[in-house]
Amino acid sequence: MASEPRKAPVEDAVREQLRDEEDRVAPEEDPQSSPHDGAQAVPGPEEEAETSEDSGDREPGTAEPEPEPEPEDPLAAAQRERDEYLALAQRAQADFENYRKRAAREAAAATHRAKSGLVGELLPVVDNLERALGSAAESEEHLVGGVKLVYSELVAVLNRNGVQQFDPAGEKFDPAVHEAISIREQEGSNPGLVLDVVEKGYHLNGNVLRPARVVVSG
């Protein structure tokens, strides 16, 4: 019977040395410890996604975004717009009323100026007609009738346009409506009375158009 080949002593020594090195490198395992004890937990894919979303929404140090305002009630918005349009219409109406009154005043003032200018040019004609009637002789009765007719029609036209004639003879002198062209002493008369009227005065719609030219007692 053939005997097994005997291993060489050197080979046995090498194998023994390798087992000793493996025992030194591998840590002794605690049978009661878990294989995951002491190891840091590694986040899963879902946790990593949530973490990245939270950190990417805002920069470090920024405040929380304010919540969006609630939408306005449609009825309240319609009422607000109605009030705004009503106020705008009232302002426009007030502006138009002020414009209408101002335009009426300006038109009245322009009419007054135009009428005053025309009447002012006609008054000397009336004065000359009055002088002609006052100096007419009895033999010129046929001419006096025609002059009286023209004079009466002209005065009637002036009256219809708001022009009124006034004769202040015997009244107290008033510098607001009288123009003294001379002063004369007269016995029995108080000072400051109108003695003679050289030219009659005229009013236009209550305003003095031309003062009366008079002689005043001294």
Secondary structure by P-SEA (a helix, b strand, c coil): ccccccccaaaaaaaaaaaaaaaaacccccccccccccccccccaaaaaaaaaaaacccccccccccccccccaaaaaaaaaaaaaaaaaaaaaaaaaaaaaaaaaaaaaaaaaaaaaaaaaaaaaaaaaaaaaaccccaaaaaaaaaaaaaaaaaaaaaacbbbbbbcccccccccbbbccccccccccccccccccbbbbbccccccccbbbbbcc
